[in-house]
Structures are given as structure tokens and as C-alpha cells.
Amino acid sequence: MNQASTYNKEAFLQVLHDRRSIRRYDESVKISKEEMTEILASATKAPSSVNLQPWRFVVIESPEAKAKLASLAWFNQRQVETSSAVIAVFGDLQNLNYLEEIYSKAVELGMMPQDVKEQQVTSIRSLLSGISEQGNRDSVMIDSGLVSMQIMLTAKAYGYDTNPIGGFEKDKIAEAFDLDKNRYVPVMLLSIGKALDNGHQSYRLPVEQITEWK
């Protein structure tokens, strides 16, 4: 029996196939802080470069915060206003600050020997200290994109729906929610809630058209 057969492939594929980008939600449905925390905790199993986990979240759920966001969300106000919450995903450009904490905790939990931790921390710090600002930003954006997709799939597994939003005032949103705009780069907004409809199916190009085999 291979490892894949030990998982429920059908259930996972159902989540993939059922996910839709939803733009109107049932306003009576509110996701509790406890359940939202579970969703985010599961989603942060996403991979990241040298496990630095550069993603940072702002869960925008209060009427005041959503009103502030709506003014920055261009033509996406309906998702903001009707969703249970909007998760603003940011990338932390100073994620190297967490290197020691992450790797020390791995040692404490028995995930990594101390000597391996020391070797890796030294190597990673040396490698990343020489990376360009653009290189760091590119890496952070890729990692934050990975966790964003994980949030959407995890939310669907919990029975909620989402919509990734890229149209908003990216130069203003960090400061609007009390973040340092020079450190935290906006990646996307994710509205989340219970859909009022099934959303629209969309066509995907066939694998044969988008893939080359060498």
C-alpha cells in the first residue's frame, strides 16, 4: 500500500473541485475566533523558504475595521461587507528575525538535533544576509501566496467559502491597520464566510496545453 492510499483522496479532491471564488456571503454567519484560529493554524502548514514562515495575517471582522477596508477595496466592497471576515495577508520582509526562534523551538520539540540546528542557522543567516532586497521580496511573496491558497482550501474543508482579492490600495493598507509599510508587504485579501450561492464554474485550460514533457 503506498502512502497516498492512506489518505482520503476523494474528500481532498472534492474540496479542490468545489472551491469557488465567492463574492456574496450570508451576513448572518460569523466565524468564531477559535475556528478562525484553527483554519489559520492548519493553513500555516504550507511550505516556506528555509521554514521562515514570512506570512502575517490581519483578520478584519469588526464593522469599523471592515468599513475602513471597504474604502480601500476598490470594486470589491460587496465581498468585504457581506463576508464573516477578510483576512489580509502580508509578507514580513524582516522574517529573518524569527530564524533563531523557529529553529530553537524545533530542537525543543525533538524535531531537530541541536548540532544540526546550529549548522543550519549559521548557513541560513549567511545565505540570506547577502540576498538582494528584491530577492527577499520575491521569496516572501511566493511563500505568502502558498499560505493564501492553503487558507482557501482549509476554509472550504471547514465548510466556508473564500475569494482572493488583489484589487485594493496596496500602498495604504498596511498603515491603515497599524503595520509598518516598509516591513509588511501586502499580498492579497481573502474574504471568508458562508456563500449565498454556489458561485460560477470557470474553464481551465487542459493539461496537454499547458504542460511539456521532456
URWORA-V161508 format. One line per field, one symbol per residue. ss: DSSP state (H for helix, E for strand, - for the rest). Layout:
ss = ???
This chain:
ss = --HHHH--HHHHHHHHHH--E---E-------HHHHHHHHHHH-----HHH---EEEEEE--HHHHHHHH------HHHHHH--EEEEEEEE--HHHHHHHHHHHHHH-----HHHHHHHHHHHHHHHH---HHHHHHHHHHHHHHHHHHHHHHHHH---EEEEE-------HHHH-------EEEEEEEEEE-E-----------HHHH----
